[in-house]
Amino acid sequence: MSLDMAPAKARSGGWAVLVLLCLAQFMLIVDITVVQVALPTIGAELVLGREALTWVVTTYTLCFGGLMVLGGRLADVLGARRTLLAGLGLFTAASLVCGLAGSGGVLIAGRALQGVGAALLSPAALAVITGTFHGERRGRALGVWAAIGGTGAALGVLVGGVLTAGPGWAWVFFVNVPIGLLVLAAVPAVVPRAAGRRERVDVPGALVVTMATALLIYGLVTAGDSGWTAAGTVLPLIGAVLLYVLFVVIQKSVRSPLMRAATLARRPVISGTFVMLVATGLMLGLFFLSSLYLQHVLRFSALETGLLFLPVAVAITAGAQAGGHLIGRLGGRAVAVGAFVVTAAGAALMTRISPDASAYTTLLPGFALAALGIGPAFVTATTTTMANIPPGENGVASGVISTFHELGGSIGVAVVSTVAAASLTPGTGAGIGGFVSGLTLCAVVAGVAAVVALGLVPPGKPAAAFVGHGHGH
């Protein structure tokens, strides 16, 4: 299809494009939380320890977030449809590899490939949507796109429980294959071609920042077993710092940097990345601890765990919707501070857990309250950033915010896994002390984030055109 036919496609079949691409994005978001419920079963069947289980979660979000800005740049250079098809094909094939995995190494490798595919697919799909819709239609389309995050998180935990308890954990990944093939077959018919543009792609920068973050997470995970002074902890952390410095040097020297220093230095971008990093780290960290506590300590089944998590994920969506309305009335700073205060209170309530008490009266109320706070934080991170960024830098700023969404999840799981290491190792008889320590850390981090947000997030209300809802994707 030629570029001249694109407007006609927008008028006649634009919503078909939106439904199709939202289905693809839904797969990517579901795969962040769907594995949480299946972790204990995966660990038992593949004989995986705490470190390996942590990497099953973090490898996906690490590659997804670390390469997302590169994926957006490739969509500009190669064309959005071509990049979309490549990412979708890779994600679908990687899902099959994960489902067939007979060892932890193969599963983690498959998760890495899923993350690479997602990093290509997600920004390309968003580029197609913004190019297909215009005016008020674009606003409505982007609202639907953003809401996919909360809905995906909600259904991910439930689907994970149903599939793990039914046909088995492998189907958590197998279910992506028919969906991926369906979307692959339909994309050429409904998504218009678009020409790319001649521009260098900063592949070295993308690889360096991804490797730096991988070393950072590896060091944090290793600290849980070996201690903070062990060589296996210190050397990766030093390596991460050096690679981050190298990344800054690369960005200053290349003609088309992955992330422009001038954009990254803007206060709205700094505050947005901070809020997104902490909010996502808290969300996935709390899911990680709760899933293992419910199944290892309270002996919940995967299905029971998924059902208990459902109101938590719904609370995230409800919080995001409320946050979208409140930002236009109170401004981003007030909403960000309030969001982290509520999250801190919820996480503090979760520390009341006890093997002798019901999870429905101890864990669930606090988790739902924390989730209600996390939702507005996601919206604040995106809205306040995009409303204060010049139009010419929207793409870069959006890519950076999305990147920190995925990296925040990786770092959050790694940190709580380290703090709760003793209780996460089966057979140690360590009790729930590690879980309580991990939850306490989440409450403290949320409280500190509220104080930081008070001084960091720009005051005032964002322009009405930018206020929206959703999960920050």
C-alpha positions in Angstrom: 0.0 0.0 0.0 1.4 3.4 -0.9 1.7 6.3 1.5 -1.0 8.1 -0.4 -3.5 5.5 0.6 -2.6 5.8 4.3 -5.3 8.4 5.1 -8.0 6.3 3.5 -6.9 3.4 5.6 -7.2 5.6 8.7 -10.7 6.6 7.8 -12.0 3.1 6.7 -10.1 0.6 8.8 -8.3 2.6 11.5 -10.0 0.9 14.4 -9.1 -2.6 12.9 -5.5 -1.5 13.1 -5.9 -0.4 16.7 -7.6 -3.6 17.8 -4.9 -5.7 16.1 -2.0 -3.8 17.5 -3.6 -3.6 21.0 -3.9 -7.4 20.9 -0.1 -7.6 20.1 0.7 -5.2 22.9 -1.6 -7.0 25.3 0.6 -10.1 24.8 3.7 -8.2 25.8 2.2 -6.7 28.9 0.7 -10.0 30.0 4.1 -11.7 29.8 5.4 -9.3 32.5 3.1 -10.6 35.2 1.9 -13.9 33.9 5.1 -15.6 34.8 4.9 -14.4 38.5 2.3 -16.9 39.4 4.0 -19.8 37.6 7.4 -19.2 39.2 7.2 -21.8 42.0 6.0 -24.5 39.6 8.7 -23.6 37.1 11.3 -23.7 39.8 10.2 -27.1 41.0 10.0 -28.8 37.6 13.2 -27.3 36.2 15.0 -27.4 39.5 15.8 -23.7 39.6 17.1 -21.8 42.6 16.4 -18.2 43.7 18.9 -16.6 41.3 17.6 -18.5 38.2 13.9 -17.7 39.1 14.8 -14.0 39.4 16.4 -14.1 36.0 13.3 -15.7 34.5 11.4 -12.5 35.5 14.1 -9.9 34.9 15.6 -11.1 31.6 12.4 -10.3 29.8 11.9 -6.8 31.2 15.7 -6.1 30.9 15.8 -6.8 27.2 12.4 -5.2 26.6 13.3 -2.0 28.3 17.0 -1.8 27.4 16.4 -2.1 23.7 13.1 -0.2 23.4 14.6 3.1 22.4 16.6 1.3 19.7 13.4 -0.4 18.6 11.8 3.0 18.1 14.8 4.3 16.2 14.7 1.2 13.9 11.0 1.8 13.3 11.9 5.3 12.1 14.8 4.1 9.9 13.4 0.8 8.5 9.7 1.6 8.6 7.2 0.9 11.3 5.5 -2.1 9.6 8.7 -3.9 8.8 10.0 -3.5 12.4 6.6 -4.5 13.8 6.5 -7.7 11.8 10.1 -8.6 12.7 9.4 -8.0 16.4 6.2 -10.0 16.4 7.8 -12.9 14.5 10.7 -13.0 17.0 8.4 -12.8 20.0 6.1 -15.6 18.8 9.1 -17.9 18.0 10.7 -17.1 21.4 7.4 -17.9 23.2 7.5 -21.4 21.6 11.1 -21.8 22.8 10.1 -20.9 26.3 7.2 -23.3 26.4 9.4 -26.2 25.1 12.3 -25.4 27.5 13.6 -28.3 29.4 16.2 -26.4 31.4 16.6 -23.0 33.1 19.2 -21.9 30.6 16.9 -22.5 27.6 14.0 -20.8 29.4 16.1 -17.7 30.3 17.5 -17.5 26.7 13.9 -17.7 25.4 12.8 -14.9 27.7 15.7 -12.7 26.5 14.5 -13.3 22.9 11.0 -12.4 23.9 12.3 -9.2 25.3 14.1 -8.3 22.1 11.0 -9.0 20.1 8.9 -6.9 22.4 11.4 -4.0 22.2 11.0 -4.0 18.4 7.2 -4.6 18.4 5.9 -2.1 21.0 7.4 1.2 19.7 6.7 0.2 16.1 3.1 -0.5 17.0 2.7 2.9 18.7 4.3 4.6 15.7 1.7 3.0 13.4 -1.1 4.1 15.7 0.1 7.7 15.9 0.5 7.7 12.1 -2.9 6.2 11.4 -5.0 8.4 13.7 -5.3 12.2 13.8 -7.0 14.8 15.9 -9.5 13.6 18.5 -9.4 10.1 17.0 -5.7 9.9 17.9 -6.4 10.9 21.5 -9.1 8.2 21.9 -6.8 5.6 20.3 -3.9 6.5 22.6 -6.2 6.3 25.6 -7.2 2.7 24.6 -3.5 1.9 24.0 -2.5 3.2 27.4 -5.2 1.3 29.2 -3.8 -2.0 27.8 -1.1 -1.9 30.5 -3.5 -2.1 33.5 -5.8 -4.6 31.8 -2.8 -6.8 30.8 -1.5 -6.8 34.3 -4.9 -7.7 35.7 -5.5 -10.6 33.3 -1.9 -11.7 33.3 -2.0 -12.9 36.9 -5.3 -14.6 36.4 -4.3 -16.3 33.2 -1.0 -17.4 34.8 -2.9 -19.1 37.6 -5.5 -20.8 35.3 -2.9 -22.1 32.8 -0.4 -23.3 35.5 -3.1 -25.1 37.4 -4.6 -26.6 34.3 -2.5 -27.7 31.3 0.8 -26.6 33.0 3.2 -23.7 33.2 4.5 -24.2 29.6 1.1 -23.0 28.3 1.8 -19.6 29.9 4.1 -19.2 26.8 2.4 -21.5 24.3 -0.8 -19.3 24.4 1.2 -16.5 22.7 1.9 -18.6 19.6 -1.6 -18.7 18.0 -2.2 -15.1 18.9 1.1 -14.1 17.4 0.5 -16.1 14.2 -3.0 -14.5 13.9 -1.6 -11.0 14.2 1.3 -11.8 11.8 -1.2 -12.9 9.2 -3.4 -9.9 9.6 -0.9 -7.1 9.8 0.0 -6.9 6.1 -3.7 -6.5 5.2 -4.5 -3.7 7.6 -1.3 -1.9 8.4 -0.1 0.5 5.7 3.5 0.5 4.4 5.5 3.5 5.4 8.9 4.6 4.1 11.8 4.8 6.6 14.4 7.6 6.6 18.1 7.6 6.1 19.7 7.9 9.6 22.4 6.1 11.5 21.3 3.8 14.2 23.1 3.8 17.5 23.4 0.1 18.0 26.6 0.3 20.1 24.9 2.7 22.5 21.9 0.3 22.9 24.1 -2.7 23.5 26.3 -0.9 26.0 23.4 0.4 28.1 21.7 -3.0 28.1 24.9 -4.8 29.1 25.4 -2.2 31.9 22.0 -2.8 33.3 22.5 -6.6 33.1 25.6 -6.4 35.1 23.9 -4.1 37.6 21.1 -6.6 38.1 23.5 -9.6 38.2 25.4 -7.9 41.0 22.3 -7.2 43.0 21.0 -10.8 42.7 24.4 -12.2 43.6 24.6 -10.1 46.7 21.7 -12.1 48.2 23.8 -15.3 48.3 27.4 -14.1 48.5 27.1 -10.8 50.4 27.8 -7.2 49.3 31.6 -7.5 49.6 32.1 -10.7 47.5 33.9 -10.4 44.2 30.8 -11.8 42.4 28.9 -8.8 43.7 31.4 -6.0 43.6 33.0 -6.7 40.1 29.7 -6.7 38.2 28.6 -3.5 39.9 31.9 -1.8 39.1 31.5 -3.1 35.5 28.0 -1.6 35.3 29.2 1.8 36.4 32.0 1.8 33.8 29.7 0.8 31.0 27.2 3.5 32.0 30.1 6.0 31.7 31.0 4.5 28.4 27.4 4.9 27.3 27.4 8.7 28.1 30.7 9.0 26.1 29.1 7.2 23.1 26.0 9.4 23.3 28.2 12.6 23.1 30.3 11.3 20.2 27.7 9.8 17.7 25.7 11.9 15.2 22.4 10.3 16.1 22.5 9.3 19.7 20.1 6.9 21.3 19.3 9.4 24.1 20.2 13.0 23.7 21.9 14.5 26.8 19.9 17.7 26.5 16.7 15.8 26.7 17.8 13.6 29.5 18.9 16.6 31.5 15.4 18.2 31.5 13.8 18.2 34.9 10.5 16.8 33.6 12.4 13.8 32.1 14.4 13.3 35.2 11.3 13.3 37.4 9.4 11.1 35.0 12.1 8.5 34.8 12.5 8.5 38.6 8.7 8.1 39.2 8.4 5.4 36.6 11.5 3.5 37.8 10.4 3.4 41.4 6.7 2.7 40.6 7.5 -0.3 38.4 10.1 -1.6 40.7 7.6 -1.5 43.6 4.9 -3.2 41.5 6.9 -6.1 40.3 8.8 -6.4 43.5 5.6 -6.8 45.5 4.2 -9.3 43.0 7.4 -11.3 43.1 7.5 -11.5 47.0 3.7 -12.1 47.3 3.6 -14.9 44.7 6.4 -16.9 46.4 5.0 -16.2 49.9 1.6 -17.4 49.0 2.8 -20.6 47.2 5.8 -21.5 49.3 4.6 -20.6 52.8 0.8 -20.7 52.6 0.8 -23.5 50.0 -1.7 -21.7 47.7 -2.2 -23.3 44.3 -1.2 -21.3 41.2 -4.9 -20.7 40.5 -5.7 -19.5 44.0 -2.7 -17.1 43.7 -3.9 -15.7 40.4 -7.4 -15.1 41.8 -6.0 -13.3 44.9 -3.9 -11.1 42.6 -6.8 -10.1 40.4 -8.2 -7.4 42.7 -4.7 -6.1 43.1 -4.2 -5.6 39.4 -7.7 -4.1 39.0 -6.7 -1.6 41.7 -3.7 -0.6 39.6 -6.0 0.2 36.7 -8.5 2.0 38.9 -5.7 4.1 40.4 -4.4 4.9 37.0 -7.9 6.1 35.9 -8.2 8.2 39.1 -4.7 9.6 38.6 -5.5 10.7 35.0 -8.4 12.8 36.3 -6.6 14.2 39.4 -3.5 15.4 37.5 -5.7 17.8 35.5 -7.1 19.3 38.7 -4.2 19.1 41.2 -1.1 18.9 39.1 1.5 16.1 38.8 3.5 16.9 41.9 0.5 16.4 44.3 -0.6 13.2 42.6 2.9 11.8 42.6 3.5 12.5 46.3 0.0 11.2 47.2 0.6 8.0 45.1 3.8 7.1 46.8 2.3 7.8 50.3 -0.6 5.5 49.6 1.8 2.9 48.2 4.0 3.1 51.3 1.0 2.7 53.6 -0.1 -0.4 51.6 3.3 -2.0 51.7 3.6 -1.3 55.4 0.2 -3.1 56.0 1.6 -6.1 54.0 4.3 -6.6 56.7 1.6 -8.0 59.0 1.8 -11.4 57.1 1.9 -14.5 59.2 1.7 -18.2 58.4 -1.1 -18.5 61.0 -3.2 -15.7 59.5 -5.3 -15.6 56.3 -3.7 -13.8 53.3 -7.1 -12.3 52.7 -6.9 -10.3 55.9 -3.2 -9.6 56.0 -1.6 -9.6 52.6 -4.4 -8.7 50.3 -5.7 -5.4 51.8 -2.3 -3.9 51.9 -1.4 -5.1 48.4 -4.6 -3.6 47.0 -3.9 -0.3 48.7 -0.3 -0.2 47.4 -1.6 -1.0 43.9 -4.1 1.8 44.1 -1.1 4.1 44.7 1.1 2.7 42.0 -1.5 3.3 39.3 -1.5 7.1 39.6 2.3 7.1 39.7 2.5 5.5 36.3 0.2 8.2 34.8 2.1 11.0 36.5 5.4 9.8 35.1 4.2 9.9 31.5 1.8 12.8 31.6 4.0 15.4 33.4 7.0 14.5 31.3 5.2 14.7 27.9 3.4 17.9 28.8 6.6 19.7 29.6 8.7 18.5 26.6 9.0 20.4 23.3 7.1 18.6 20.4 10.3 17.8 18.6 11.5 15.7 21.6 8.4 13.8 22.3 9.6 10.6 20.7 12.9 10.5 22.6 11.2 11.4 25.9 8.5 8.8 25.5 11.1 6.1 24.7 13.1 7.0 27.7 10.1 6.8 30.0 9.0 3.4 28.5 12.6 2.2 28.9 12.6 3.0 32.6 9.3 1.3 33.0 10.8 -2.1 32.0 14.2 -1.5 33.7 12.4 -0.5 37.0 10.7 -3.9 37.0 14.0 -5.7 36.5 15.8 -3.8 39.3 12.9 -4.0 41.7 12.7 -7.8 41.5 16.5 -8.1 41.8 16.6 -6.0 44.9 13.7 -7.6 46.8 15.0 -11.0 45.8 18.3 -10.1 47.4 16.8 -8.7 50.6 14.4 -11.7 51.0 17.0 -14.3 49.9 16.9 -16.4 53.1 13.2 -17.0 52.9 13.2 -17.6 49.1 15.5 -20.5 49.4 13.5 -23.7 49.9 14.5 -26.0 52.8 16.4 -23.4 54.9 13.8 -23.1 57.6 14.3 -19.3 57.6 10.6 -18.6 58.0 9.0 -15.4 56.7 11.6 -13.0 58.0 13.0 -12.4 54.5 9.6 -11.7 53.1 8.9 -9.2 55.9 12.2 -7.5 55.2 11.5 -7.2 51.5 8.0 -5.7 52.1 9.5 -3.3 54.7 12.0 -2.2 52.1 9.2 -1.5 49.6 7.4 0.6 52.2 10.6 2.6 53.0 11.4 3.1 49.3 7.9 4.4 48.6 8.1 6.8 51.5 11.4 8.1 50.4 10.1 8.4 46.8 7.2 10.6 48.1 9.7 13.0 49.7 11.9 13.1 46.6 8.8 13.7 44.3 7.9 16.7 46.5 11.0 18.5 45.3 11.6 16.8 41.9 8.3 16.6 40.1 7.5 20.0 38.3 4.6 21.9 39.9 1.5 23.0 38.1 -1.0 21.3 35.9 0.0 19.8 32.6 -1.7 21.0 29.4 -5.1 19.3 29.0 -4.1 17.8 25.7 -1.6 15.6 27.4 -3.6 14.4 30.4 -4.4 10.7 29.9 -4.8 7.4 31.6 -3.1 4.1 31.6 -0.1 2.2 32.6 2.6 4.3 31.1 3.1 2.2 27.9 
